[in-house]
Amino acid sequence: MKTILVDHIRGDSFGSEQVKEEISAVWISQELAQQALNDIHENHEYYEKYHQRGLTPEQRKAINKEVSAKRWYYSARDYYRDDINNRIEHDFMPDDEKLVTWLEGLRDGVIEDPNNNQWTYALYVELDDGSRLKIDAFWQDYFADLIHAEIIEIEG
């Protein structure tokens, strides 16, 4: 069995450290593991492009549009669907009816998320059975950076 090991920097305002972590997906197929590794690299390239200084809102919107066609794209709509499902599962829906309506509108695509950049925090990878798994892009945030990622063999 295979997974992907990500070597990255993580930190906060007080410091940083280099760590290696495995993603939460495993494969038998070398081809699908390689596809996921390629998708991680591609997602990270777009992340860096999206967060360049000096980009206009129109340029960011164009990047969002471009990534929306990628197989790994995790949309704002997917995010709000997952958020609502998580709130329902843990009986944590807010009492504020306007907030619930707004969240449902985002989930259902009735309301557009103005940022629509959830793909910078998570992406989909394809598993051996053909399903897609959302993985967190823990190597991407203000204090994090991807150094290297590679496929590794693990015991199944």
N, C-alpha and C positions, 0 to 999 in steps of 0.2 A: 504494500500500500504506500501511497505517496501523499505528501502535503507540501505546503510552501512555508519555508522559514524566511522571515523578514528581519533583516538587520536594519535597525533604525535608531534615531536619536529621539528621546522623549524628555520632557522636562516641564518646568514651570518658571515663574519669575525669579526663583531662587537658585536655579541650577538645572543641569541636564545630565543625562547619562546615555551611553550607547547600550542597547539591549537587543537580544534576538528572541523573537516570538513566532510561534507557528500560528497560521490562520486556522479557522474552525472548520475547514473542509478537508476531506480525504478522497483519494481516487485510487482506483486500480489502473485506469487508463492513463498511460503516459501522455497521450495526445491531449486529453482534456486537462490534465495538470499543466501541460505546456500552454494550452490556450488560456487557462486562468492566470498563469504567470505573465503571459503577454498582455492580458487585460489589465492586470495590476500595474504594469509598467505604462501602458497607454493611459489609464486613468490618472496616474501620477503626473504624466507629462501635461495632460489637460489641467490638472490641479495647479501645477506651477504656472501654466499659461494664464489661468483664470485669476490667479493671485498676484500677477505682476503689478507693480506700482504704475499708476498713471492711466490705467485702462478706463475708458468711458463706460457708462452704463450700457450703451449700445453695443460696445465690443464684448462686454460680459454676456449680454443677451445673445449675441451671435455665437459665442462659445457654448452657452447652454443649448441653443438650437442644434449645434453641430453634435454635441455629445448625446443628445436625445435619441439619435439613431444607432448608438452603440449597443451591442448585446449586453454589456455590463451595466448599462445606465440604470441607476436607482433614482426614480423620480420623486418629486415632492409629493405627488399623489400617493405613491407607494408608502412614503414616510408617514403621511397622515392616516392612511389605512392601518398601518402597523401600530401607530400611536393609539388610535381609537380601539383597535382590537386588544391591545395591552391594557388600556384603561378599563375596558369591559371585563376582561379576564380577571383583573385584580379588584373589581368593584370600586373603581377610582374615577368614575366619570364626574366631572364638575357639576355642581348644582346650577350654575349659571347657564340658563337656556340659550342665551345669545352665543356664548362660547361654544357650546355643543353644536349649535347650528353652523357656526363658522368652521369648526373642525370638520364636520360632516361635509360642508360645502367644498373645503379643500380636498378632502378624500375623494369626493365624487366628481371633482373637476369643474364644479359650478363656479367656484371662486379660484382664481389663479394666484398661486404663491408668487409674490413679486420677486423673490430671490431665486427660487427654484434651483437651489444648488445642493440639494441633499446628496447628489452624486459625489460631492467632494468629501463626504463623511462615510460613505458606504458604497458598495458595488455588488453586483450579482456575479456569481460564478456558476458554471454548469457542472452538475455532478454526473456520475456514471449512469444513473437511471434516467437522465434527461431533464431532471428537475433543476430549478435554479435556487441557489442559496444566497441570501444576503449576508455579506461579511462586512464587518466594520473596517474602515481604512484607518486603523489606529496609528499608522505611520504618517498621517497627514493632519496637521493642525498647526496652530501658530508656533508652538514650541517643539514640533516634531518634524522629522525629515527622513525620508527613505535613503538608506545607504546602498543596500543590496537585497535582492530577494532571489531565492533559488528553490528548486524542487529537491526534497529530501525523501529518502525511504524511511518508513516507520513500520513498527511491528503492528500487525492487524490482529 
